[in-house]
Amino acid sequence: MIIGNGVDIVKISRIENLLIEKKYNFLNKIFTEKEIKYINKRNHSLETISGMFASKEAVSKILGTGVGKVNWKDIEILHDEKGKPYVKLYNEGFNLCRKLGIDRVYLSVSHEKEYAIAFAIGEGKGYINNIMVPKNVKNILPKRKKYSHKGTFGRVGIIAGSTGMTGAPYLSTMAALRTGSGLVYTIIPKSISEILSIKLIEAIIKPVEDNNTGYFTLNSFKEIEEIIKDMDVLAIGPGMGVDEERIEIIKRILLNYKKPVVLDADGINCISMGDPDILSNREGSTIITPHLGELSRLLGISIREIQKKPMEYSKYISNKYNVITVLKGANTIVGNKRGNIYINSTGNPGMATAGSGDVLTGIITSLIGQGVAPYEAAMLGVYCHGLAGDLARIDKGEYGMIGRDILDNIPHSIKILE
């Protein structure tokens, strides 16, 4: 299959000027000995040099880097007996090809008056065929029965959002839907309901009274309590904000709702500023998904100290509060009160972007709603989340990746598991 393509157009006069200014320095910087030998054979034809230059640029675009991260000479443009160009890759160029699952690069070069145009196509089995999914993760994904309906795959409630933070409930909701939830109820303050009704076409929007504040108030609780009574699982916290009323609302939900809860972001911050011991008193399972700063506030321990012993602190807080802990980071750690630890192997630095955690919350919540046990849902969730980020990196790179890119690749990550 086609993994990628690249096109580059070079103005021949530009190459001519470079040759006039610094002929041999230019040739030796850009081309290998074999390439220069061919250029000499072609009597330093400007069309030939321009075509080979454009070809290197086109191939670098297939690799997703451009020339720079891949050296000019890592991409070699050679010619067969009939003069047809072909590509050989070395060093970082070769390594990237392997990572992307590209087996062959096809190259076409043409000239149009003052321009040389190169078009390259990378074909192969693709990155997904090179992924070895750990058995303890792969076997978690439930098989779907033929005779199912939307209720079969869970009723998920997402309690999230406030003015200025509409993206958080959007990303968590869409992540739950993309992970396979049959019904997702987005429970939000009434003031932001119009925005999310427009953004979320497939979700069920449940606005609750907020007295025009733009955030949940104590007057919201009775409505929330009524809405969530039929939910299979809740996610609480993304974009909610923190104050005394929201601290109290989260406390009441946790103590009254008897089924699993995924507590994230401001849900964790509200608990930290309120009474963390209520986690221990819950009847249902609780998953907390802190990053280092949120865990630091919850434990009252510095980030630097947690960084020294992340596994130990994951075990400690899981045991102390009877929760499953998902400590987010470069190698996300999942721990439970029994002392089990799973260290995730997927993901990349491009995922350190706003909204990434909201997507993870939606994935884990969805899996629980589909009947996966909470600890296994956390393991599978962080793996799929990281894999979706790795797939997003192929197209967007690490610098340009945003939360929606991770979201868009959830179905592809699950397809690999299938």
Steps between C-alpha positions, in 0.01 A plus 500: 500500500605863459646629827581851382597723213709808444522766230763767444546765233836673447565801281796411281641853513530463878726196457696685231569789739614261774739333258641835389551617859639180657508223246709228665396584856137475393544171316703340780249607767194370318611199296683171562802386297279280281263788435782739410641237265164489322482882491847509341385243246210732414741794454361682803159534339295754697185297436664185638634671813169680562303176457722311745481787751119508479491120533683510833253760629203293381629183669566687826134603505392136485707444815316786670812693590619706206872531438673598821418219739588273209835584341514584129732205442273259689276525192683386187352542151645245259415399144464164332640406159212672325545818703194445716549649850469292817565559869738351757479601866763495773532573872203703635325488164514120501394481868196721443397290203505190718303669777236612254481158341608627156652225285530682168530860380390580147633815339395701196684811375387737227587847374269784403678797344680664791414237762600149606219303663546184710223274628573215743273226637581277797336155503508216748314315772500808717583584858203305636638166381821558698318541832521211744213547745572344842275198561389625841363810328370351174285241674309765698305639207153338506367339184175649374201272470306501176162568660575817693347846534629833622403423858719190487812716483438710805331815623783741579463827687757780458469769769724780381548851371462866589515830314823514304554124541256352251777306328546264796148348496512491120823298490398260779160442343634442150772271635234287669300482178808420292596225743165330445248627755142456389355798690694794640327762714689830527393665825594867497405840646203645314691814398731303269241255368439680171868481405523129575167422334654633180836327545374161616265353242501139618492559877197561721537844654369537856516863617443566869411824672801720576325833580682661205837453668655285227593229749335236719345631823338319791167561327630269225528194723139379506482505121833324468390236751187429297689477169776266620286241675480287185862548391740201493806716569589866552791721408525804726721805483632612159474877477271530804698754698542508878314679778312407819175420320668273245698330777170424673330381179779253423494375859126432481525326163782275618316399815159449338590339168575131553656409164848563354631854472799636307619811683719735300640853494289738711320201646831404664577862590163536675568185702847628590354826634212322671512161669702230317379240750162488328672292230550224755131508592366445148308181423588503130844476340691824452771572245700820544707629208740763638804651337793573731366839611157363592650206689731741680202702623308189600787355702650826624839386368723685256508409132874444525451243774233313302727497193762311699262214586192515274414130531521508877272802523255348252477192723482713812206716392314202354528318830430807715178600326388167347528634145655405169766758417596604149808719544538675165843569356765381255434141609155512655467277807182314595481363854240356735466425872622141450839632396460418131694734272477545124748731323379615161726473197312715245493876457742782416587859604255646247219387729602756762232735372175650629210255482707182490391405852134569421526252213648236733216551748244435228677185383524340845143595590371352175678168556351467849157576357549216251556254783879502539613475864634837624868402541510328161314797347771731632775279355334470162400866504851636548635260237240604239544867590877480455466301179256757361762764577768295324278471194432876510875564506541332161280759334540808720839457666563569869498880478170545317294235680188614688239318706267454204774316308517243781120483503483438124740206528314311775311281247828413326664401829206275588506349151861395560391326823219323312 
